Amino acid sequence: MIDHVYLKIKIMNKVSNVISIWDNGEVWPCGAPIALEVSGRGAKRISTQTWVYRDQRHCLSMHDRGYRSFYVLPDHTGFVAIDGSPGKHAHILNGDGSIRFILTPSFNVRRLSLEQLAKIKKLQREGLLFKDGEDSTLFHYVSNNTEKLEIFGDDGFGDCYYTYDWNTGALISARALPYRT
């Protein structure tokens, strides 16, 4: 009996039945790869997300919160919502939609020295390098990895992956990809 109660509590603390409502009124499961089909019928973006958490239906307006993308956390205890496309912040939400914490992409994960940073700034001023450093640190999308929260983004100099603990918000690692020009 105790195991049954524990299992029910564990299931209740997970989000389920996550539905995306598009601006043209179409309803699809969250994360369904349907963007092209929907955009062909006049939809531009997701307007609302709904889900069940602790036996209650919850609803979140993407526009009101300023979110452009929305992903279920790998353990189904909440969500990751990015505030732009690309965005400056990833909001980690609890199962009820409240904010657990907000992540900001790290600048200079490549650990460039001050001298190297100065050279890059000089190249930028001369128009020979188009990246604009700290202002272009962004999150693009959340990886489908089920073991960790991995967010693809930009550290101001090029593409990278940020890996976070979705329970604490701690940055576990940042892996820089080769430079772009």
NUVEXDO-80790 format. One record per residue: residue number from 1; x, y, z negated of N, C-alpha, C in turn. Coordinates in steps of 0.02 Angstrom, whole numbers, always signed. Example, Ala and Ser with C-alpha at 12.3 -4.5 7.8 and 13.67 -1.06 7.14 Angstrom:
REM residues 2
+-----+--------+---------+--------+---------+----------+--------+--------+---------+--------+
! seq ! n_east ! n_north !   n_up ! ca_east ! ca_north !  ca_up ! c_east ! c_north !   c_up !
+-----+--------+---------+--------+---------+----------+--------+--------+---------+--------+
!   1 !   +660 !    -284 !   -390 !    +615 !     -225 !   -390 !   +660 !    -165 !   -390 !
!   2 !   +642 !    -112 !   -354 !    +684 !      -53 !   -357 !   +645 !      +2 !   -394 !
+-----+--------+---------+--------+---------+----------+--------+--------+---------+--------+
This chain:
REM residues 181
+-----+--------+---------+--------+---------+----------+--------+--------+---------+--------+
! seq ! n_east ! n_north !   n_up ! ca_east ! ca_north !  ca_up ! c_east ! c_north !   c_up !
+-----+--------+---------+--------+---------+----------+--------+--------+---------+--------+
!   1 !    +41 !     -60 !     +0 !      +0 !       +0 !     +0 !    +43 !     +63 !     +0 !
!   2 !    +96 !     +63 !    -41 !    +139 !     +122 !    -44 !   +173 !    +134 !    +23 !
!   3 !   +197 !     +80 !    +57 !    +229 !      +88 !   +122 !   +180 !    +118 !   +173 !
!   4 !   +117 !     +97 !   +169 !     +66 !     +123 !   +215 !    +55 !    +198 !   +205 !
!   5 !    +52 !    +219 !   +141 !     +42 !     +290 !   +125 !   +103 !    +330 !   +148 !
!   6 !   +163 !    +304 !   +136 !    +224 !     +338 !   +158 !   +226 !    +346 !   +233 !
!   7 !   +208 !    +293 !   +269 !    +206 !     +296 !   +342 !   +156 !    +348 !   +367 !
!   8 !    +98 !    +351 !   +335 !     +47 !     +400 !   +356 !    +72 !    +472 !   +344 !
!   9 !   +105 !    +484 !   +287 !    +132 !     +551 !   +272 !   +186 !    +568 !   +323 !
!  10 !   +230 !    +519 !   +339 !    +283 !     +531 !   +387 !   +255 !    +549 !   +455 !
!  11 !   +203 !    +514 !   +477 !    +171 !     +527 !   +541 !   +136 !    +595 !   +541 !
!  12 !   +103 !    +612 !   +485 !     +68 !     +676 !   +480 !   +115 !    +735 !   +485 !
!  13 !   +179 !    +726 !   +464 !    +227 !     +781 !   +465 !   +261 !    +789 !   +533 !
!  14 !   +234 !    +756 !   +584 !    +260 !     +762 !   +652 !   +209 !    +797 !   +695 !
!  15 !   +232 !    +834 !   +744 !    +186 !     +865 !   +792 !   +166 !    +813 !   +843 !
!  16 !   +105 !    +819 !   +867 !     +80 !     +773 !   +918 !    +31 !    +809 !   +963 !
!  17 !    +13 !    +777 !  +1018 !     -36 !     +805 !  +1065 !    -19 !    +877 !  +1085 !
!  18 !    +44 !    +889 !  +1103 !     +66 !     +956 !  +1122 !    +44 !    +969 !  +1194 !
!  19 !     +5 !   +1023 !  +1202 !     -25 !    +1040 !  +1266 !     -4 !   +1110 !  +1287 !
!  20 !    +13 !   +1117 !  +1351 !     +29 !    +1183 !  +1380 !    -30 !   +1207 !  +1420 !
!  21 !    -53 !   +1268 !  +1406 !    -107 !    +1299 !  +1444 !    -76 !   +1354 !  +1486 !
!  22 !    -83 !   +1348 !  +1552 !     -52 !    +1395 !  +1598 !    -97 !   +1455 !  +1609 !
!  23 !    -68 !   +1509 !  +1636 !    -106 !    +1571 !  +1646 !   -163 !   +1565 !  +1697 !
!  24 !   -164 !   +1511 !  +1736 !    -221 !    +1500 !  +1781 !   -273 !   +1454 !  +1750 !
!  25 !   -264 !   +1436 !  +1686 !    -312 !    +1395 !  +1649 !   -298 !   +1320 !  +1652 !
!  26 !   -249 !   +1299 !  +1690 !    -235 !    +1228 !  +1693 !   -202 !   +1204 !  +1629 !
!  27 !   -217 !   +1142 !  +1610 !    -193 !    +1112 !  +1548 !   -150 !   +1051 !  +1566 !
!  28 !    -89 !   +1049 !  +1538 !     -43 !     +995 !  +1551 !     -7 !    +976 !  +1486 !
!  29 !    +16 !    +914 !  +1480 !     +57 !     +896 !  +1421 !   +121 !    +938 !  +1421 !
!  30 !   +142 !    +959 !  +1362 !    +203 !     +999 !  +1356 !   +262 !    +960 !  +1383 !
!  31 !   +303 !    +994 !  +1424 !    +362 !     +964 !  +1452 !   +351 !    +924 !  +1515 !
!  32 !   +289 !    +920 !  +1537 !    +275 !     +882 !  +1599 !   +309 !    +918 !  +1657 !
!  33 !   +342 !    +881 !  +1701 !    +377 !     +912 !  +1758 !   +329 !    +932 !  +1813 !
!  34 !   +288 !    +983 !  +1800 !    +235 !    +1001 !  +1846 !   +240 !   +1073 !  +1871 !
!  35 !   +294 !   +1107 !  +1856 !    +299 !    +1178 !  +1871 !   +285 !   +1194 !  +1944 !
!  36 !   +311 !   +1155 !  +1990 !    +300 !    +1169 !  +2061 !   +228 !   +1159 !  +2081 !
!  37 !   +196 !   +1106 !  +2055 !    +126 !    +1094 !  +2072 !    +82 !   +1151 !  +2046 !
!  38 !    +94 !   +1172 !  +1984 !     +53 !    +1224 !  +1954 !    +65 !   +1291 !  +1988 !
!  39 !   +128 !   +1307 !  +2003 !    +142 !    +1372 !  +2035 !   +111 !   +1375 !  +2104 !
!  40 !   +102 !   +1319 !  +2136 !     +69 !    +1317 !  +2201 !     -5 !   +1333 !  +2197 !
!  41 !    -33 !   +1331 !  +2136 !    -104 !    +1346 !  +2125 !   -113 !   +1412 !  +2088 !
!  42 !    -64 !   +1455 !  +2090 !     -71 !    +1522 !  +2062 !    -46 !   +1531 !  +1991 !
!  43 !    -20 !   +1479 !  +1959 !      +6 !    +1486 !  +1891 !    +76 !   +1515 !  +1893 !
!  44 !    +90 !   +1560 !  +1847 !    +157 !    +1590 !  +1844 !   +194 !   +1567 !  +1782 !
!  45 !   +159 !   +1560 !  +1726 !    +192 !    +1541 !  +1664 !   +142 !   +1511 !  +1615 !
!  46 !   +170 !   +1480 !  +1564 !    +128 !    +1451 !  +1511 !   +104 !   +1509 !  +1467 !
!  47 !    +39 !   +1511 !  +1454 !     +13 !    +1565 !  +1412 !     +4 !   +1543 !  +1339 !
!  48 !    -12 !   +1480 !  +1329 !     -27 !    +1456 !  +1261 !     -2 !   +1385 !  +1252 !
!  49 !    +20 !   +1370 !  +1192 !     +38 !    +1302 !  +1172 !     -9 !   +1282 !  +1116 !
!  50 !    -35 !   +1221 !  +1119 !     -75 !    +1195 !  +1063 !    -47 !   +1127 !  +1044 !
!  51 !    -57 !   +1108 !   +981 !     -33 !    +1043 !   +957 !    -69 !   +1026 !   +892 !
!  52 !    -59 !    +964 !   +871 !     -87 !     +940 !   +807 !    -29 !    +930 !   +759 !
!  53 !    -37 !    +956 !   +698 !     +12 !     +947 !   +644 !    -27 !    +942 !   +579 !
!  54 !    -14 !    +889 !   +542 !     -50 !     +875 !   +479 !   -125 !    +876 !   +488 !
!  55 !   -147 !    +843 !   +540 !    -218 !     +835 !   +557 !   -254 !    +901 !   +573 !
!  56 !   -217 !    +954 !   +589 !    -248 !    +1018 !   +608 !   -221 !   +1039 !   +676 !
!  57 !   -265 !   +1066 !   +717 !    -245 !    +1092 !   +783 !   -216 !   +1161 !   +773 !
!  58 !   -157 !   +1174 !   +801 !    -124 !    +1239 !   +798 !   -119 !   +1267 !   +869 !
!  59 !   -115 !   +1333 !   +872 !    -114 !    +1368 !   +937 !    -64 !   +1425 !   +933 !
!  60 !    -24 !   +1434 !   +985 !     +26 !    +1487 !   +987 !    +23 !   +1521 !  +1054 !
!  61 !    +16 !   +1587 !  +1053 !     +18 !    +1627 !  +1114 !    +90 !   +1641 !  +1133 !
!  62 !   +111 !   +1617 !  +1190 !    +180 !    +1628 !  +1213 !   +193 !   +1702 !  +1224 !
!  63 !   +145 !   +1738 !  +1252 !    +152 !    +1809 !  +1266 !   +158 !   +1850 !  +1201 !
!  64 !   +114 !   +1836 !  +1153 !    +115 !    +1874 !  +1091 !   +181 !   +1867 !  +1053 !
!  65 !   +210 !   +1808 !  +1056 !    +274 !    +1795 !  +1022 !   +334 !   +1813 !  +1065 !
!  66 !   +324 !   +1825 !  +1129 !    +380 !    +1841 !  +1174 !   +420 !   +1781 !  +1195 !
!  67 !   +392 !   +1721 !  +1191 !    +427 !    +1660 !  +1211 !   +416 !   +1647 !  +1285 !
!  68 !   +468 !   +1622 !  +1317 !    +464 !    +1603 !  +1388 !   +468 !   +1527 !  +1397 !
!  69 !   +502 !   +1492 !  +1351 !    +506 !    +1419 !  +1356 !   +495 !   +1389 !  +1288 !
!  70 !   +472 !   +1327 !  +1287 !    +448 !    +1295 !  +1226 !   +463 !   +1220 !  +1231 !
!  71 !   +498 !   +1193 !  +1182 !    +518 !    +1123 !  +1182 !   +503 !   +1091 !  +1114 !
!  72 !   +484 !   +1028 !  +1114 !    +474 !     +991 !  +1052 !   +543 !    +970 !  +1027 !
!  73 !   +556 !    +978 !   +961 !    +619 !     +955 !   +933 !   +624 !    +880 !   +940 !
!  74 !   +683 !    +853 !   +947 !    +691 !     +781 !   +955 !   +659 !    +738 !   +901 !
!  75 !   +655 !    +763 !   +839 !    +624 !     +724 !   +785 !   +549 !    +739 !   +777 !
!  76 !   +521 !    +780 !   +820 !    +450 !     +798 !   +821 !   +426 !    +833 !   +757 !
!  77 !   +471 !    +867 !   +722 !    +450 !     +904 !   +662 !   +436 !    +977 !   +677 !
!  78 !   +447 !    +999 !   +739 !    +436 !    +1068 !   +758 !   +456 !   +1080 !   +829 !
!  79 !   +476 !   +1142 !   +844 !    +488 !    +1162 !   +913 !   +549 !   +1208 !   +919 !
!  80 !   +573 !   +1215 !   +980 !    +622 !    +1266 !   +998 !   +588 !   +1310 !  +1049 !
!  81 !   +588 !   +1375 !  +1037 !    +559 !    +1422 !  +1085 !   +612 !   +1474 !  +1101 !
!  82 !   +624 !   +1485 !  +1166 !    +674 !    +1534 !  +1188 !   +637 !   +1597 !  +1209 !
!  83 !   +663 !   +1655 !  +1187 !    +628 !    +1718 !  +1195 !   +637 !   +1753 !  +1261 !
!  84 !   +662 !   +1719 !  +1309 !    +670 !    +1749 !  +1375 !   +687 !   +1695 !  +1425 !
!  85 !   +700 !   +1715 !  +1485 !    +719 !    +1667 !  +1536 !   +776 !   +1696 !  +1578 !
!  86 !   +837 !   +1696 !  +1556 !    +863 !    +1668 !  +1494 !   +849 !   +1714 !  +1434 !
!  87 !   +863 !   +1689 !  +1374 !    +846 !    +1727 !  +1315 !   +905 !   +1739 !  +1268 !
!  88 !   +896 !   +1787 !  +1225 !    +948 !    +1804 !  +1176 !   +943 !   +1764 !  +1112 !
!  89 !   +886 !   +1731 !  +1101 !    +875 !    +1694 !  +1038 !   +837 !   +1630 !  +1051 !
!  90 !   +851 !   +1580 !  +1011 !    +812 !    +1519 !  +1010 !   +779 !   +1516 !   +941 !
!  91 !   +713 !   +1516 !   +940 !    +675 !    +1515 !   +878 !   +659 !   +1441 !   +862 !
!  92 !   +682 !   +1418 !   +805 !    +665 !    +1350 !   +783 !   +603 !   +1357 !   +740 !
!  93 !   +550 !   +1323 !   +761 !    +485 !    +1329 !   +728 !   +469 !   +1265 !   +690 !
!  94 !   +436 !   +1274 !   +634 !    +410 !    +1217 !   +596 !   +349 !   +1189 !   +631 !
!  95 !   +324 !   +1133 !   +607 !    +266 !    +1101 !   +637 !   +204 !   +1144 !   +638 !
!  96 !   +199 !   +1192 !   +592 !    +140 !    +1236 !   +590 !   +150 !   +1299 !   +632 !
!  97 !   +207 !   +1306 !   +665 !    +220 !    +1364 !   +708 !   +258 !   +1420 !   +672 !
!  98 !   +268 !   +1414 !   +607 !    +307 !    +1466 !   +572 !   +381 !   +1459 !   +590 !
!  99 !   +417 !   +1513 !   +583 !    +488 !    +1513 !   +602 !   +530 !   +1481 !   +547 !
! 100 !   +568 !   +1430 !   +566 !    +615 !    +1397 !   +521 !   +679 !   +1439 !   +518 !
! 101 !   +706 !   +1458 !   +576 !    +763 !    +1504 !   +581 !   +771 !   +1524 !   +654 !
! 102 !   +813 !   +1573 !   +665 !    +826 !    +1599 !   +733 !   +900 !   +1591 !   +748 !
! 103 !   +914 !   +1562 !   +807 !    +982 !    +1551 !   +829 !  +1001 !   +1604 !   +880 !
! 104 !  +1064 !   +1626 !   +878 !   +1090 !    +1673 !   +927 !  +1152 !   +1640 !   +958 !
! 105 !  +1158 !   +1643 !  +1025 !   +1217 !    +1611 !  +1055 !  +1281 !   +1644 !  +1033 !
! 106 !  +1333 !   +1604 !  +1026 !   +1397 !    +1629 !  +1002 !  +1436 !   +1661 !  +1059 !
! 107 !  +1471 !   +1714 !  +1043 !   +1514 !    +1749 !  +1090 !  +1584 !   +1719 !  +1085 !
! 108 !  +1618 !   +1711 !  +1141 !   +1688 !    +1691 !  +1144 !  +1701 !   +1623 !  +1112 !
! 109 !  +1660 !   +1573 !  +1130 !   +1673 !    +1505 !  +1105 !  +1738 !   +1477 !  +1132 !
! 110 !  +1766 !   +1510 !  +1183 !   +1829 !    +1488 !  +1212 !  +1889 !   +1510 !  +1169 !
! 111 !  +1875 !   +1550 !  +1119 !   +1926 !    +1575 !  +1073 !  +1982 !   +1613 !  +1109 !
! 112 !  +1960 !   +1658 !  +1153 !   +2009 !    +1700 !  +1188 !  +2040 !   +1749 !  +1139 !
! 113 !  +2103 !   +1762 !  +1148 !   +2138 !    +1810 !  +1104 !  +2114 !   +1881 !  +1120 !
! 114 !  +2129 !   +1927 !  +1076 !   +2112 !    +1997 !  +1088 !  +2145 !   +2023 !  +1152 !
! 115 !  +2206 !   +2000 !  +1165 !   +2241 !    +2020 !  +1226 !  +2204 !   +1994 !  +1288 !
! 116 !  +2182 !   +1932 !  +1286 !   +2145 !    +1903 !  +1342 !  +2078 !   +1940 !  +1352 !
! 117 !  +2045 !   +1956 !  +1297 !   +1981 !    +1992 !  +1300 !  +1992 !   +2061 !  +1332 !
! 118 !  +2047 !   +2094 !  +1313 !   +2062 !    +2160 !  +1341 !  +2074 !   +2155 !  +1417 !
! 119 !  +2108 !   +2103 !  +1440 !   +2119 !    +2093 !  +1512 !  +2053 !   +2082 !  +1548 !
! 120 !  +2009 !   +2044 !  +1517 !   +1943 !    +2031 !  +1548 !  +1904 !   +2096 !  +1553 !
! 121 !  +1904 !   +2136 !  +1500 !   +1869 !    +2200 !  +1501 !  +1896 !   +2245 !  +1557 !
! 122 !  +1962 !   +2244 !  +1566 !   +1993 !    +2284 !  +1618 !  +1970 !   +2261 !  +1687 !
! 123 !  +1968 !   +2196 !  +1698 !   +1944 !    +2168 !  +1762 !  +1871 !   +2186 !  +1774 !
! 124 !  +1832 !   +2187 !  +1720 !   +1761 !    +2205 !  +1726 !  +1755 !   +2278 !  +1747 !
! 125 !  +1793 !   +2322 !  +1715 !   +1790 !    +2393 !  +1732 !  +1811 !   +2406 !  +1804 !
! 126 !  +1857 !   +2366 !  +1828 !   +1881 !    +2373 !  +1897 !  +1835 !   +2339 !  +1947 !
! 127 !  +1783 !   +2307 !  +1923 !   +1735 !    +2274 !  +1967 !  +1759 !   +2208 !  +1996 !
! 128 !  +1811 !   +2180 !  +1966 !   +1839 !    +2117 !  +1991 !  +1810 !   +2056 !  +1955 !
! 129 !  +1774 !   +2069 !  +1902 !   +1743 !    +2014 !  +1863 !  +1673 !   +2037 !  +1845 !
! 130 !  +1624 !   +1997 !  +1859 !   +1554 !    +2019 !  +1852 !  +1523 !   +2001 !  +1785 !
! 131 !  +1553 !   +1959 !  +1745 !   +1525 !    +1944 !  +1680 !  +1533 !   +2006 !  +1635 !
! 132 !  +1483 !   +2016 !  +1593 !   +1488 !    +2076 !  +1550 !  +1497 !   +2059 !  +1477 !
! 133 !  +1529 !   +2004 !  +1463 !   +1549 !    +1988 !  +1395 !  +1492 !   +1977 !  +1348 !
! 134 !  +1497 !   +2005 !  +1289 !   +1451 !    +1991 !  +1235 !  +1378 !   +2004 !  +1254 !
! 135 !  +1365 !   +2054 !  +1296 !   +1296 !    +2068 !  +1316 !  +1264 !   +2012 !  +1356 !
! 136 !  +1305 !   +1968 !  +1385 !   +1276 !    +1915 !  +1426 !  +1276 !   +1847 !  +1390 !
! 137 !  +1284 !   +1847 !  +1324 !   +1275 !    +1784 !  +1288 !  +1200 !   +1768 !  +1288 !
! 138 !  +1184 !   +1710 !  +1316 !   +1113 !    +1693 !  +1326 !  +1101 !   +1619 !  +1316 !
! 139 !  +1038 !   +1602 !  +1302 !   +1015 !    +1533 !  +1304 !   +974 !   +1524 !  +1367 !
! 140 !   +985 !   +1468 !  +1402 !    +948 !    +1455 !  +1464 !   +894 !   +1401 !  +1453 !
! 141 !   +912 !   +1343 !  +1427 !    +863 !    +1291 !  +1415 !   +889 !   +1241 !  +1364 !
! 142 !   +844 !   +1200 !  +1338 !    +860 !    +1150 !  +1288 !   +870 !   +1083 !  +1324 !
! 143 !   +923 !   +1049 !  +1307 !    +938 !     +983 !  +1337 !   +887 !    +932 !  +1312 !
! 144 !   +876 !    +880 !  +1351 !    +831 !     +826 !  +1332 !   +863 !    +774 !  +1288 !
! 145 !   +922 !    +789 !  +1260 !    +957 !     +742 !  +1216 !   +914 !    +730 !  +1154 !
! 146 !   +902 !    +668 !  +1136 !    +859 !     +653 !  +1080 !   +896 !    +646 !  +1014 !
! 147 !   +962 !    +651 !  +1013 !   +1000 !     +642 !   +952 !  +1020 !    +707 !   +919 !
! 148 !  +1021 !    +762 !   +957 !   +1043 !     +825 !   +929 !  +1011 !    +882 !   +969 !
! 149 !  +1011 !    +940 !   +941 !    +984 !     +999 !   +975 !  +1040 !   +1030 !  +1015 !
! 150 !  +1038 !   +1021 !  +1081 !   +1089 !    +1048 !  +1125 !  +1057 !   +1099 !  +1171 !
! 151 !  +1083 !   +1160 !  +1169 !   +1055 !    +1214 !  +1208 !  +1108 !   +1237 !  +1259 !
! 152 !  +1088 !   +1237 !  +1322 !   +1132 !    +1261 !  +1375 !  +1129 !   +1336 !  +1375 !
! 153 !  +1185 !   +1369 !  +1379 !   +1185 !    +1442 !  +1379 !  +1247 !   +1471 !  +1409 !
! 154 !  +1263 !   +1530 !  +1388 !   +1318 !    +1568 !  +1414 !  +1351 !   +1604 !  +1356 !
! 155 !  +1418 !   +1599 !  +1351 !   +1453 !    +1631 !  +1295 !  +1479 !   +1700 !  +1313 !
! 156 !  +1457 !   +1727 !  +1369 !   +1481 !    +1792 !  +1390 !  +1535 !   +1788 !  +1443 !
! 157 !  +1563 !   +1728 !  +1452 !   +1616 !    +1718 !  +1502 !  +1599 !   +1661 !  +1550 !
! 158 !  +1552 !   +1619 !  +1532 !   +1534 !    +1563 !  +1574 !  +1487 !   +1516 !  +1538 !
! 159 !  +1468 !   +1463 !  +1573 !   +1420 !    +1416 !  +1545 !  +1450 !   +1376 !  +1488 !
! 160 !  +1406 !   +1358 !  +1441 !   +1428 !    +1316 !  +1386 !  +1367 !   +1282 !  +1355 !
! 161 !  +1380 !   +1232 !  +1314 !   +1329 !    +1198 !  +1276 !  +1340 !   +1212 !  +1202 !
! 162 !  +1287 !   +1232 !  +1168 !   +1288 !    +1243 !  +1096 !  +1251 !   +1184 !  +1064 !
! 163 !  +1281 !   +1154 !  +1013 !   +1248 !    +1099 !   +977 !  +1235 !   +1122 !   +906 !
! 164 !  +1171 !   +1115 !   +885 !   +1150 !    +1139 !   +820 !  +1119 !   +1083 !   +778 !
! 165 !  +1120 !   +1093 !   +713 !   +1080 !    +1052 !   +668 !  +1012 !   +1087 !   +664 !
! 166 !   +959 !   +1054 !   +687 !    +894 !    +1087 !   +690 !   +860 !   +1093 !   +622 !
! 167 !   +889 !   +1063 !   +570 !    +862 !    +1071 !   +503 !   +891 !   +1130 !   +466 !
! 168 !   +955 !   +1145 !   +480 !    +989 !    +1200 !   +444 !  +1007 !   +1260 !   +487 !
! 169 !  +1010 !   +1249 !   +553 !   +1030 !    +1303 !   +598 !  +1106 !   +1308 !   +606 !
! 170 !  +1143 !   +1264 !   +574 !   +1216 !    +1266 !   +578 !  +1238 !   +1249 !   +649 !
! 171 !  +1286 !   +1288 !   +674 !   +1317 !    +1273 !   +739 !  +1366 !   +1216 !   +727 !
! 172 !  +1353 !   +1159 !   +759 !   +1396 !    +1101 !   +751 !  +1456 !   +1106 !   +798 !
! 173 !  +1441 !   +1125 !   +860 !   +1496 !    +1133 !   +908 !  +1472 !   +1176 !   +966 !
! 174 !  +1521 !   +1201 !  +1003 !   +1508 !    +1238 !  +1065 !  +1559 !   +1213 !  +1115 !
! 175 !  +1535 !   +1190 !  +1170 !   +1577 !    +1161 !  +1222 !  +1573 !   +1205 !  +1284 !
! 176 !  +1630 !   +1237 !  +1301 !   +1632 !    +1282 !  +1359 !  +1643 !   +1241 !  +1422 !
! 177 !  +1608 !   +1260 !  +1474 !   +1619 !    +1231 !  +1540 !  +1669 !   +1274 !  +1577 !
! 178 !  +1696 !   +1250 !  +1633 !   +1745 !    +1291 !  +1670 !  +1717 !   +1360 !  +1688 !
! 179 !  +1762 !   +1408 !  +1693 !   +1743 !    +1477 !  +1709 !  +1707 !   +1482 !  +1777 !
! 180 !  +1662 !   +1530 !  +1781 !   +1632 !    +1547 !  +1846 !  +1662 !   +1614 !  +1867 !
! 181 !  +1661 !   +1627 !  +1930 !   +1682 !    +1694 !  +1953 !  +1628 !   +1724 !  +1995 !
+-----+--------+---------+--------+---------+----------+--------+--------+---------+--------+
